[in-house]
Amino acid sequence: MISLIQPRSFNLLEMAQKQTAEKISPFKNFLAGGVGGICLTVAGQPLDTIKVNMQTQKKPHPGQTLLYKSTLDCFLKITASQGLRGLYKGMGAPLAGITPTMALTFFGYGLGKRLQQKSPNDGLTLPQVFAAGMMAGVFSTTILAPLERVKCLLQVQANSAICKYAGPVDCMCQLYTESGVQGVYKGTLLTLLRDVPATGVYFMTYEWLKASFTPEGKSISDLSALRILTAGGLAGICNWVVAIPVDVLKSRFQTAAEGVYGGFMDVLREVLREEGPQGLYKGFTAAMLRAFPANAACFFGFEVALAFLHWMLPDK
């Protein structure tokens, strides 16, 4: 039996050119992606709440200390003041929108792959998979940007003495009333800058790991649940290694009061001036701890749903 943590040997250049023939259905990807998104949100929300709270805390004034000294300290303080429910604050917005968001992500990914195929059974190289993943990032941002805005505001509010928003819908309505569509979509450019390259890496890593975990003579569709979970979890880690610096800027920008920043470059300059380059990696530990289980759950849910759809609606 081939070891899970030591996949079969291969040449990287050869792997980059390897064709994995498959019939791609963007519609099935759309439906299965929604299932994967629900799995991702439920599994990853607690550590996402910790990540956002650590990213958005300001540098303390002289004589004061940071509210959260570490990931563990943040976890303990949130649960001490609000219980475990505090870790799920702000989940209503992403959970309500995660089905269309991840559905669009996987639809964009399937469409990106399909557009690069000359025939339905053509396989794709890793660079082509990366390009399809970047297209997926563009598709998802249309829904994800406002959801991220609401989620971050509610997560930060949960640990503030001021309660401005009664919930996700109230938050969205207030943002629209105060600033119109622009207020709802604040941070869209940063969401694009985060998600386009990171999603490309995300899908490329997942496909590369699935292929490398596949024994000689076997099909990728024969992979065990454990190997799919491992490939999805590691893909999530690679995604966040790329995404975390821009995610820090996005969280700061989306939760700041109107007029604090003229643009995202103001946020970057402030972070570098006050905290140095390491400030761009605030919440890194929480993001990494969240990345594996959340994305393992996402891809596993996607693969199970896709297999079910292939069974229900077989390709002719």
C-alpha positions in Angstrom: 0.0 0.0 0.0 1.2 3.5 -0.8 1.8 5.8 2.1 -0.5 8.7 2.4 2.2 11.1 3.6 4.7 9.9 1.1 3.0 9.8 -2.3 4.5 8.0 -5.2 7.5 9.6 -6.8 7.1 11.7 -9.9 8.9 14.4 -11.9 7.5 17.8 -11.2 7.9 18.9 -14.9 6.2 15.8 -16.0 3.4 16.3 -13.4 2.8 19.8 -14.7 2.2 18.4 -18.2 0.2 15.4 -17.0 -3.3 15.3 -18.6 -6.1 14.1 -16.5 -9.0 13.5 -18.9 -12.4 14.2 -17.5 -15.8 15.5 -18.7 -16.4 18.7 -16.9 -19.9 19.9 -16.0 -20.0 23.5 -14.6 -23.6 22.9 -13.6 -22.7 19.9 -11.4 -19.8 21.8 -10.0 -22.2 24.6 -9.1 -24.4 22.3 -7.1 -21.6 20.3 -5.5 -19.8 23.5 -4.6 -22.7 24.8 -2.6 -22.5 21.6 -0.4 -18.8 22.1 0.0 -19.3 25.7 1.1 -21.7 24.7 3.8 -19.2 22.1 5.1 -16.4 24.8 5.0 -18.4 27.4 7.0 -19.5 25.1 9.7 -16.0 23.6 10.2 -14.1 26.8 9.9 -16.2 29.6 11.6 -14.7 29.4 15.1 -11.1 29.9 14.0 -12.2 32.5 11.4 -13.8 34.5 14.3 -10.5 34.4 16.2 -8.5 35.3 13.0 -10.6 38.4 12.3 -10.5 39.6 15.9 -6.7 39.3 16.0 -6.3 41.0 12.6 -8.4 44.0 13.5 -7.1 44.8 17.0 -5.1 48.0 17.0 -1.6 48.6 18.4 -2.0 49.4 22.1 -1.3 52.8 23.5 1.8 53.3 25.7 1.3 51.5 29.0 -1.4 49.2 27.6 -1.2 45.7 26.4 -2.7 43.9 23.4 -6.2 42.6 24.1 -5.3 39.3 22.5 -1.8 38.1 23.0 -2.1 34.9 21.0 -4.5 32.6 19.2 -5.1 30.7 22.4 -5.6 33.8 24.5 -8.2 35.1 22.0 -10.0 31.8 22.1 -10.1 31.8 25.9 -11.3 35.4 26.2 -14.1 35.0 23.6 -15.4 31.8 25.2 -15.0 33.2 28.7 -17.2 36.3 27.9 -19.6 34.8 25.4 -19.3 31.0 25.6 -18.7 28.8 22.6 -21.5 30.7 20.8 -19.2 33.7 20.6 -17.0 31.8 18.2 -20.0 31.5 15.8 -20.9 35.2 15.8 -21.2 36.5 12.3 -21.8 33.1 10.8 -25.3 33.9 9.6 -24.1 36.0 6.7 -21.5 33.5 5.3 -23.8 30.5 6.0 -26.7 32.2 4.2 -24.6 33.1 1.3 -22.0 30.3 1.3 -24.1 28.1 -1.0 -24.2 30.6 -3.9 -20.7 31.8 -3.2 -19.0 28.4 -3.3 -21.4 27.3 -6.0 -20.1 30.2 -8.1 -16.5 29.4 -7.1 -16.8 25.8 -8.3 -18.9 26.9 -11.3 -16.2 29.4 -12.3 -13.5 26.7 -11.8 -15.5 24.2 -14.0 -16.1 26.8 -16.6 -12.5 27.9 -16.6 -11.4 24.3 -17.2 -14.0 23.8 -19.9 -13.0 26.9 -21.8 -9.4 25.6 -22.0 -10.5 22.2 -23.4 -10.5 21.7 -27.2 -12.7 18.6 -26.6 -14.8 17.5 -23.6 -12.3 14.7 -22.8 -9.1 16.8 -22.9 -7.1 16.9 -19.7 -5.5 20.0 -18.3 -1.9 20.9 -17.2 -1.3 22.5 -13.8 -0.9 26.0 -15.2 -4.3 25.6 -16.9 -5.8 24.5 -13.6 -4.2 27.5 -11.9 -5.9 29.8 -14.6 -9.2 28.1 -14.0 -8.8 28.6 -10.3 -8.2 32.4 -10.8 -11.4 32.6 -12.8 -13.2 31.0 -9.9 -11.8 33.7 -7.6 -13.3 36.4 -9.8 -16.7 34.7 -9.9 -16.9 34.2 -6.1 -16.0 37.8 -5.3 -19.3 39.2 -6.6 -21.1 37.6 -3.6 -18.3 37.1 -1.2 -17.2 40.8 -0.9 -20.4 42.0 0.8 -20.7 38.9 2.9 -17.1 39.3 4.2 -17.9 42.9 5.0 -20.9 42.0 7.1 -19.2 39.0 8.7 -16.1 41.0 9.8 -18.2 43.8 11.2 -20.3 41.4 13.3 -17.3 39.4 14.5 -15.6 42.6 15.7 -18.8 43.9 17.2 -19.2 40.8 19.3 -16.2 41.8 21.4 -17.1 45.5 21.6 -19.1 47.4 24.1 -21.1 49.0 21.3 -23.8 46.9 19.6 -24.7 48.7 16.4 -26.0 45.8 14.3 -28.8 43.4 15.4 -27.7 40.8 12.9 -26.6 40.2 9.3 -29.7 41.6 7.6 -29.7 44.7 9.9 -26.0 45.2 9.2 -26.5 45.0 5.4 -29.5 47.4 5.6 -27.6 49.9 7.7 -24.6 49.8 5.4 -26.8 50.4 2.4 -28.7 53.2 4.1 -25.6 55.0 5.2 -23.4 54.6 2.1 -25.4 52.8 -0.6 -24.1 50.0 -2.7 -20.5 51.3 -2.3 -20.8 50.8 1.5 -22.0 47.2 1.1 -19.2 46.4 -1.3 -16.4 48.2 0.5 -13.3 46.1 0.2 -14.2 44.4 -3.1 -10.8 45.2 -4.7 -9.0 43.8 -1.8 -11.2 40.7 -1.9 -10.2 40.3 -5.5 -6.5 40.8 -4.8 -6.8 38.2 -2.1 -8.9 35.6 -3.8 -7.8 35.5 -7.5 -4.2 34.3 -7.0 -5.0 32.4 -3.8 -7.9 30.5 -5.4 -5.6 29.6 -8.4 -3.1 28.1 -5.9 -5.9 26.4 -4.0 -7.3 24.4 -6.9 -3.9 23.8 -8.5 -2.6 22.3 -5.2 -5.7 20.2 -4.7 -5.5 18.7 -8.2 -1.7 18.2 -7.9 -2.1 16.4 -4.6 -4.9 14.2 -5.8 -2.9 13.1 -8.7 0.2 12.5 -6.6 -1.8 10.4 -4.1 -3.2 8.2 -6.8 -1.5 4.8 -7.1 -0.1 3.7 -10.4 -2.8 2.1 -12.5 -5.6 3.6 -10.5 -8.0 6.4 -11.2 -8.3 9.6 -9.2 -11.9 8.8 -8.6 -10.8 5.7 -6.6 -9.1 7.9 -3.9 -10.0 7.1 -0.3 -11.9 9.6 1.8 -8.7 10.1 3.9 -6.6 11.1 0.9 -9.3 13.5 -0.3 -9.5 15.1 3.1 -5.7 15.4 3.2 -5.5 16.9 -0.3 -8.2 19.4 0.5 -6.7 20.4 3.9 -3.3 21.0 2.5 -4.7 22.9 -0.5 -6.4 25.2 2.1 -3.1 25.8 3.9 -1.4 26.8 0.6 -4.4 29.1 -0.2 -4.0 30.9 3.1 -0.2 31.2 2.9 -0.9 33.3 -0.3 -4.0 35.1 0.9 -3.2 36.1 4.5 -1.3 39.4 3.9 -4.1 40.8 1.8 -6.7 39.3 4.1 -5.2 41.4 7.0 -5.6 44.6 4.9 -9.1 43.6 3.9 -10.3 42.9 7.4 -8.8 46.3 8.6 -10.3 48.2 5.7 -13.8 46.6 5.9 -14.2 47.2 9.6 -12.8 50.7 9.8 -15.2 53.7 10.2 -15.9 55.7 7.2 -13.2 58.2 6.3 -10.4 56.5 8.3 -8.7 55.2 5.2 -8.8 56.8 1.7 -7.9 53.4 0.2 -6.3 50.1 0.8 -2.8 51.7 0.3 -3.5 53.8 3.5 -4.1 50.5 5.4 -0.9 49.0 4.1 1.2 52.1 5.0 -0.4 52.1 8.5 0.3 48.4 9.1 3.9 48.7 7.9 4.6 51.9 9.8 3.1 50.7 13.2 3.9 46.9 13.1 6.3 46.3 10.3 6.0 43.4 7.7 5.0 41.0 10.5 1.8 43.0 10.9 0.6 41.5 7.6 0.6 38.1 9.1 -1.6 38.8 12.1 -4.0 35.9 12.7 -1.7 33.6 10.7 -1.8 30.9 13.3 -5.6 30.9 13.5 -5.8 31.0 9.7 -3.5 27.9 9.4 -5.3 26.0 12.2 -8.6 26.7 10.4 -7.4 26.1 6.9 -6.9 22.3 7.1 -10.1 21.1 8.7 -12.3 23.7 7.0 -11.0 23.0 3.5 -10.7 19.3 4.0 -14.5 19.4 4.9 -15.2 21.6 1.9 -13.5 19.4 -0.7 -14.8 16.2 0.9 -18.4 17.6 0.8 -17.8 18.7 -2.8 -16.5 15.3 -4.0 -19.3 13.4 -2.2 -22.0 15.7 -3.7 -20.4 15.5 -7.2 -20.3 11.7 -7.0 -23.9 11.7 -6.1 -24.8 14.0 -9.0 -22.8 11.8 -11.4 -24.9 8.9 -10.1 -28.2 10.8 -10.4 -27.4 12.5 -13.7 -24.9 10.4 -15.5 -23.1 11.9 -18.5 -24.2 10.6 -21.8 
